Amino acid sequence: MFPQLGMMEMLVVMGVAVLLFGKRLPEVGRSLGKGIVEFKKGLRGIEDEFDISAHSSSVPARRHDDRPRPAPSEPADMSVPKFEPPSSAPVPHMDYEPQPAQD
């Protein structure tokens, strides 16, 4: 997806980082690392919430099995309403009462 960075690109990125952050570079790196760790913890928490809610739901989770399923009594596309174009031209609807012309 992203192109791999070569040695020259890495050196340019490091040079720009040193120019921008200077003496604060270790502090910036440390805070960036802490941010990544917190982000991963948040993702794990969200995944845990979904796992808990999936297991605690009243409907048990179905497992994939290879048993043949009975054919439905009517095709699935029969339950979907069909689009029928209007038989006449649309009639304009006015939301206001026209005022009589005053002379």
C-alpha positions in Angstrom: 0.0 0.0 0.0 2.7 2.5 1.0 6.0 2.5 -0.7 9.0 1.3 1.3 11.4 3.9 2.5 15.0 3.5 1.3 18.1 4.7 3.1 18.1 8.2 1.6 14.4 8.8 2.4 15.0 7.7 6.0 18.0 10.1 6.3 15.9 13.0 4.9 13.0 12.2 7.3 15.5 12.1 10.2 17.1 15.4 9.1 13.7 17.1 8.9 12.8 15.8 12.4 16.0 17.1 13.9 15.5 20.5 12.2 12.0 20.8 13.4 12.3 19.4 17.0 16.0 19.8 17.8 16.6 19.1 21.5 13.0 18.1 22.1 13.2 15.1 19.8 13.5 12.5 22.6 10.5 14.0 24.3 8.5 14.0 21.1 9.4 10.4 20.4 8.5 9.4 23.9 5.1 11.1 23.7 4.5 9.6 20.3 5.2 6.1 21.7 2.9 6.7 24.6 0.2 7.8 22.2 0.5 4.7 20.1 0.3 2.5 23.2 -2.8 4.3 24.4 -4.4 4.0 21.0 -3.8 0.2 21.0 -5.2 -0.1 24.5 -8.3 1.8 23.4 -8.7 -0.6 20.4 -8.4 -3.6 22.6 -11.0 -2.1 25.0 -13.4 -1.6 22.1 -12.8 -5.2 20.8 -13.4 -6.5 24.3 -16.7 -4.6 24.5 -17.9 -6.1 21.2 -16.8 -9.6 22.3 -18.7 -9.3 25.6 -21.8 -7.9 23.9 -21.7 -10.7 21.4 -21.4 -13.4 24.0 -24.1 -11.9 26.4 -26.7 -11.3 23.7 -29.9 -13.4 24.1 -29.5 -14.9 20.6 -26.7 -17.6 20.6 -24.1 -17.1 18.0 -24.5 -19.6 15.1 -21.6 -21.7 14.1 -21.0 -22.5 10.4 -22.1 -26.1 9.7 -22.2 -28.0 6.5 -25.7 -29.3 6.9 -27.9 -28.6 4.0 -30.5 -25.9 4.6 -34.1 -26.3 3.4 -35.1 -24.3 0.4 -37.2 -21.2 1.1 -40.9 -21.5 0.3 -40.7 -18.4 -1.9 -37.7 -16.8 -3.7 -36.0 -14.0 -1.8 -36.6 -11.5 -4.6 -40.4 -11.9 -4.3 -40.4 -10.2 -0.9 -38.8 -7.1 -2.3 -41.3 -4.5 -3.6 -41.0 -3.8 -7.3 -40.6 -0.3 -8.7 -43.6 0.7 -10.7 -43.3 4.0 -12.6 -46.2 6.5 -12.1 -49.0 6.1 -14.6 -49.7 9.8 -14.9 -47.6 13.0 -14.8 -47.0 14.5 -11.4 -49.4 17.2 -10.2 -47.8 20.4 -8.8 -48.8 21.0 -5.2 -48.9 24.6 -3.8 -48.2 25.0 -0.1 -49.6 28.5 -0.1 -52.9 30.2 -0.9 -52.6 32.6 -3.8 -53.6 36.2 -2.8 -56.1 37.9 -5.0 -54.7 40.7 -7.2 -55.2 44.1 -5.8 -55.7 47.1 -8.1 
